[in-house]
């Protein structure tokens, strides 16, 4: 019994020492999509500022595939020491459990660190698509069921959920084409290989400004300052289309609470910085509110959205 007690005390002291010294080397942040998409851009913006607080670089590692589940599987198996974290969203960290029911990980495989961004979904069309507004588009799609095609960042991604929510609200049949990230899908929409994309405003705002694609509707309650000419779903006559999402940071289950606290504090400092706020504004993205910084808030979002998207996706089966 004494030996067990001594062992436990030694383990606790070692854990405390690790947390106190953390971080002593670079941290890897796994991004579940190809470079250039919303999650990737947000990860890079936040990681750069977090590095300043932590005193160590955060290295971005893009791991695309299976709507983000390939990356999350890798993150779940990583050492729970704070040196591997991942960024996720409602697709990769909630809907994926309905889409891929035999995953090697569950929500309990991760410890939430912090919400780092709130995003807004948008539907955009290739610039020469014949419909000029949402109602014309819906009418066109109903006359041509299955012939219109939209790109997204892979089944299970937040972009896929934007598509599903939009199609359900509009009551139309559109063919969905999965890519290994948002950027390749947008590239094909710009090139006219597909008719449009479901994406976050962060990813497509510049392409809309440059008139490479046309914004059709944004799933926000108010118009976005960076996309003032794109109507909200209510303004466009489709109030049931709502697409407001989030990005959050996760660590493998078992990561010491003191390490989670350090990462949470660094994330909070990062998203409250002027540099991140300005970059987020340019991306049509917003930082979490003051009451949304706690790691528990991210855990609550995951629990809520697992059920929310289970209902959405099962209704369409």
Secondary structure, DSSP 8 states (H G I E B T S, - for coil): -HHHHHHHHHHHHHHHHHHHH--SS-EEEEESS-TTSHHHHHHHHHHHHHHHHHTS-EEEEE---GGGHHHHHHHHTS-SSSSEEEEEEHIIIIIHHHHSTT-S--GGGEEEEEEEEEEEEEEEEETT-S--SHHHHHHHHHHTTTTSEEEES-TTSHHHHHHHHHHHHHT---EEEE-SSHHHHHHHHHHTSSSEEEEEHHHHHHHHHTTSEEEEEE-SSS--GGGTTS-BTTTTT-TT---EEEEEEEEETT--HHHHHHHHHHHHHHHTSHHHHHHHHHTT-B---GGG-SHHHHHHHHHHHHHHHHHHHHHT-
